Amino acid sequence: MRIGFFSDRYLPFTDGIACSMEDARRELEDLGHEVHIFAPKPDRRYCEQAPRVTRFPAVKGLFFDDYRCSVFYPPRTRREVDKLELDLVHFHTPGQIGLFGAYYARRHDLPLVTTYHTDLYAYVTHYPGVLPGVVALSILAPYVTGGGAGERRISRSCVRPERSIDRWNQKVVERGMTLIHNSCDLVITPSAKMTAQLGGWNTTSRIATLPSGVDEIPATAAEIEAARREYGIADDEQVVLYVGRIGSEKNLGVLIDAFTHVARGNAKARLMLIGPGDEENRFRDQAAATACAGRITFTGRKPRAELGAYYGLAEVFAFPSTADTQALVVNEAAWAGTPIVMVDRNISQIVEDGVSGLYAANAAEDFAAKISALLDDPRRAKALGAVARERASKLTARVQAGKLARLYEETLANAAPGAAPEPPEMPALLAA
C-alpha cells in the first residue's frame, strides 16, 4: 500500500503524535508498505533529508510556543501528491495539514483514516486561548467533509458564543470533530477512554481502538550511572520520575503537592520531572515554595533515545495526567520494569491495579500514599514492574503496526468508490 500520513506534528519534535507516527512509519515500511509524510517545517531554514517526507512552510507559535501552523499549500505541492498515487490517507491531527489531507482524500475519492491522538475536549479547558483555532476548525469542517446544508448549519452553530469560554471551546471541539470524523472511513482511538468519548458524540463512522506500539528504550548500567551523577543522585536515594510535557493539563500541581507528603516521611526521596513546556516556570515556583524544594529537579527536554537511563534509575514512575489519550511514556517506563502510579484508569492496557501498577485518586494525599507504598516496599515494586514489562512486550511497534496494516486493508476492501460526497473548493487561505 501507498499510505499518506498528514500531520501538524512530526519529527524533530518528540511528543506522542510525532513518536507514534515515526514508529508506525518505520514498521509499516519494514512490512513492505510505502509511507509518505506531510508535515510542517520546524523552522524556516530546515532542509529535509529523509526520503518521502514533504514539508510545508509554517508559522511558529500560533497556539503554543512549539506549535507550527501551516496556512499555504502551493498548487505544485498538490501536483506532487497526485504523482504519488496514494491508496489511502491517514491524518493524525485536525490542524491545517491534517485537514488538507482529509480534503485531498475526499477530492480524490481515497479511503480516509484518522487517529484521534489528543483529547482536545480536555485540553481546551487548560488553554482557552486556542478558541480562534477551534472556531476556525468548525468553519472549515463542511469544506473538508463535503457536507451539505445540515453540516453547515451545525458548523455555524459553533460560532455562537457561550457564557463560558471553556464550554464554548468544548462545544466547538465536539461538533467540529464529529463532523470531520463522520466523513472518515475509519476513526482510530488509542484507548477505551477515547472510544467512549467519540461514541458519546454520536460518531457514526467505524471506530477501532488501537494503542500505539512502543519499543524499549535500552540503557546500559554505565548510562544509568552517568544520569545519576549528572543530577547528583546518591546511590541510596529513591527517584520518583515524571516524563512528559510540563503543562497544567498534565495535572503536575497534584504531583508536586503529593511529593511534599512523600518527602515528609522519606528523607531519601527525590522527584525528577523531564520534559519541555510553556508553564515550566509556574511549576518551578510551586516546587520552590515547598519544604523539599532541593529535592525536586526539572531537567527540561531530553532526547527520546536518552530516556531509558532515567526510567532505569527511577524507583517509581508517577503519571498524574487526566487529559491524555494513551500516555506512551507509561509504556516506556513499563519496558524498564519501573512500577507505575497513575490516576487515569482508562488509557493504559498495561496498568492493572495491584497487578502491574497502582491507581491513585486524583488527590495529592492518595497519590502520595501510593507512591510511598512502593518506595517502602521494593520487593512489591519490583514484582509490579516485572508484570508491567511483560505486558509492554506484547504492545511493540511491530505488533501494533501489523494490526494497523490489517485495519487499512479492511478499510480499502470496504471503501465504495464514489460513496463520499466531493467537498467544495477549500477557502483560498488553505488551498492557495
Salt bridges, closest charged atoms under 4 A:
ASP15 OD2 - ARG9 NE 2.60
GLU22 OE2 - ARG25 NH2 2.63
ASP23 OD1 - ARG26 NH1 3.10
ASP23 OD2 - ARG304 NH1 3.34
GLU27 OE2 - ARG26 NE 3.09
GLU27 OE1 - ARG398 NE 2.58
GLU29 OE1 - ARG25 NH1 2.88
GLU29 OE2 - ARG52 NH2 3.14
ASP30 OD2 - ARG398 NH2 3.29
GLU34 OE2 - ARG2 NE 3.58
GLU34 OE2 - HIS36 NE2 2.75
GLU48 OE1 - ARG55 NE 2.57
ASP66 OD2 - ARG9 NH2 3.75
ASP66 OD2 - ARG245 NH1 3.93
ASP82 OD1 - HIS108 NE2 3.24
ASP119 OD2 - LYS193 NZ 3.98
GLU162 OE2 - LYS171 NZ 3.06
ASP185 OD2 - ARG106 NH2 3.33
ASP215 OD2 - ARG26 NH2 3.25
GLU216 OE2 - ARG389 NH1 3.28
GLU230 OE2 - LYS302 NZ 3.34
ASP236 OD2 - LYS268 NZ 2.92
GLU237 OE1 - ARG270 NH1 3.16
GLU249 OE2 - ARG245 NE 3.19
ASP278 OD2 - ARG245 NH2 3.60
GLU279 OE2 - ARG282 NH1 2.95
GLU280 OE2 - ARG284 NE 2.72
ASP324 OD1 - LYS250 NZ 2.80
GLU332 OE2 - ARG304 NE 3.03
ASP344 OD2 - LYS193 NZ 2.71
GLU352 OE1 - ARG391 NH2 2.63
ASP353 OD2 - ARG345 NH2 3.95
ASP366 OD2 - LYS370 NZ 3.38
GLU390 OE2 - LYS394 NZ 2.96
GLU410 OE1 - ARG206 NH2 2.99
GLU422 OE2 - ARG107 NH1 3.19
GLU425 OE2 - ARG107 NH2 2.77
